[in-house]
């Protein structure tokens, strides 16, 4: 799974150039987040507006949810969304990019459960393959936009730590992933595979990341 990630906004211009963003957001909406946790609002890029940054809730609220306090799905497994009919609508028509600078997973070492920070080599930014949706609160009528990160089987670097990893898109595949004309499940399936291990790195970091309220540079410091 992917339960935490980070996103660097130290240079907003570099970010907007990387993803060809045309709209302007406030500094509060584009703050660096060192320890993004489920339930927080973060930027995504959707197929319907590929050059516009949208702020959404991390935790996709599915169409069948009727509770006043809905539980969002932070991750969606590739094998689930490819085989379950209810997920095909999301996969065909509601894909998005989730920009990131790195993500965290926890593995077991002689010292106990240990957090690792994973990054793509020589890339300040990359994107997870995501799905998004809109959901209307049954009591208030409030429209909530939310997203989930797709996960797949781990590559050789991740499998030593966890049995799942987020789908990381190659930069050259991002435009195709957002293409609204891409609706054939068999063709979409080609994007859902592990990112090459040789193009990634992992670093043991402080257990400060365990607390989602710790959102500062020390979270990323290597041990």
Buried (B, 14 or more C-beta within 10 A) or exposed (E): BBBBBBBBBEEBEEBBEBBEBEEEBEEEEBEBBBBBBBEEBBBBBBBEEBEEBBBBBBBBBBEEBEEEEBEBBBBBBBEBBBEEEEBBEBBBBBBBBBBBBBBBBBBEEEEEEBBBBBBBEEBBBBBBBBBBBEBEBEEEEEEBBBBBBBBBBBBEBBBEBBEBBBBBBBEEBBEBBBEEEBEEBEEBEEBBEBBBBEBBBBBBBBBBBBEBEBBEEEBBEEE
